[in-house]
Amino acid sequence: MSEAQLPVPEPGSVRPVVAAPDSVLSRAGDPVDPLDPEIVALAADLVATMRVAPGCVGLAAPQVGVSAQVFVVDVTGHPRARTCHGTVALCNAEVVEASRWQKGREGCMSVPDLTGDVKRAGHLVVRGTPPGTGEPITLTTDAFEARAFQHEIDHCAGLLFLDRVPGPHAIFARKVYL
């Protein structure tokens, strides 16, 4: 399947987002069957939930209380995005290649009051399977989209961005802009 033919899940339902320290956020998600109708529906719900949250560019299953390796990313229109694959939903994703490491500020819907400086790969190759298909795909991305993919893959592995900051000096109160 080429990158231009990525399937986008049908519209789903908005689910409540769980916040740290909920234990589902610190457990590695279970691998899933991308053809399972419940997983396809979960991906659609992740997209719907991401869309209603201002500024949200990604969401993983553990963030809605489901311990599963499914996430969605969409950096469309974000000022820091250089590469954009549109709405991407992946199951059982893994990083194949990572390089050009750089520090950047991150926030998270599951850690609503904090942001932090996290070192992430600025060039990334990811492999995973879109829900509803049996065909794994490989995506190459960079900059902000690469950061978003890594953030969501971390969620599927039971990690928060706070687990990646170098120390308390790199954690900040989230600023609210009116």
N, C-alpha and C positions, 0 to 999 in steps of 0.2 A: 504494500500500500504506500503510495507516495505521500509526501507531506501535504500536497495540495488537496488530497482527498480525505483528510482527517474527518471522521464522523463526529458530529456534535449531538450530544444526547438531547432527546425531546425535553420540552419544558417539564420541570418537576415541582415538587413542593418545597417550601422554605422550612428548614429544620432549625431548632434552637442550637446555638453554638455553646459548647461546654468551655469552661475556663479553668486554667490552672488553679489549684493543684489536682483537678480531677484525675483519677488513676488511669483512665483510658489514654490520656495524653502521654503517659510515661511507659506504656507497653508497646512493644513492636506489634504492628498490625499483622493479621493473618494473610497469607497469599490467597488470592481469590480466583474464581473461574470467570473470566471476562464475558463468557456467554450466558452466565446465570442471569435470568431476568431481574432478580433482586439487586444484583450488582449494577445492571444497566439503569435501573430505577434510582439506586443510590447515587450514581454519577449525575443523573438528571437533577436530583435534589441538591447535590453539591453546587451545580451550576446556578440553580435558582437561588440558593442561599447566598452564594458569592455575589450575585447580581444586586441583591437588595442592600448589601453592606457598602456604604460609600468608601471608595478607595481600596476595596478588597481586590486583589489580583490573583488569589489562589485560596483553595480550601481543600483539606484532606478529611477522609472519613473519620479518623479519630476525633476531629474537632466537632463532629456532630454525634459523638458518642458511640461510633461503630469502629471496632478494632479490626480494620481491614486495610489492605494496601491499594487504596484507590484515592486519586486526587484530581483536581482540576486547576488549570492555570489559564488566565487570559490577561495579558498586559496591553491589550489594544488601547491606544490613545494615551498611555502613560508617558509623561515627559522624559523619563529615564530609560525608556525602552528603545533599543536600536533594532533588534530583531524581534519579530512578533509572528507567531504561528496561529494567532487567533485563539479561539476557545479550544483547549486541549484537555482531554480526559484520558488518564492512563491508569492501568492496573499493573501491579507487580513491577513497577519501574525500578531501574537500577542505573547508576552512573557508570558509563563505559569509559569515559575519558574526561579528565578535568585538568585545566591549566589556567595560567594567568591569574593567580590568586590576588584578590584585593579586598580591602576592608570597606564595608558599607553599613549604613544604618538600616535596621529592620524593625518592623512591628508585627503584631499578630493579633487576630481576633480573639484568640484564647488567652492572651496576655494583654488585656485592654488598656492597662495603665502605664505600660513600660515600652521602651524601645531599647535597642542595643546595637553596638558595633560588632559585626560578625565578619570574619574573613571567609570569603567564598570564591569559587572558581569563576573567572570572568569569561571563560570559554568552556563549554560543556557539551558532551555527547551523552544522550539518555536513550535507553531502550526500554520499551514497555508495550503493553497491548491495550488499545482502545476498547472500552466496554462495548459489547455487542459484536465484537469481531474475534476471530481466532488468530489473527495475523499480527505478530509483533512488528513494531515500527522502531526506527531509530531517528531521533531528532538531533540536530546540531544547532546550538544557540549560543548567545553571548550576553554580556552585560546584565541588565535588569531581569530579562526573562530567565537567564541562567540562574540568577539568584533566587527567583521565585520557584523554579523547579527544585533546586536544592532544599529550599525551605520546606516545600511540601513533601519531598522524599524523606526528609528528616522526620516530619510528623508521622509518616507511615512506619518509621523505625522507632518511634517512641521518644523522639527528641524534640525539644523546643529550642528556639533561637537562644534562650537563656543558657542552655547547655553548651553553646558554642562561643559565648563571649569570653574574652580572656580574663575577666575579673570584674569586681564591683565598679571599678572606675569606668567601665564601658557600658553601664546600664543607666538609662535616663528616664525621667518622668515623661510620659507622652505629652506633646504639646497639642493643644486643641485650637484650631483656627476657625474663627467665625466668619 
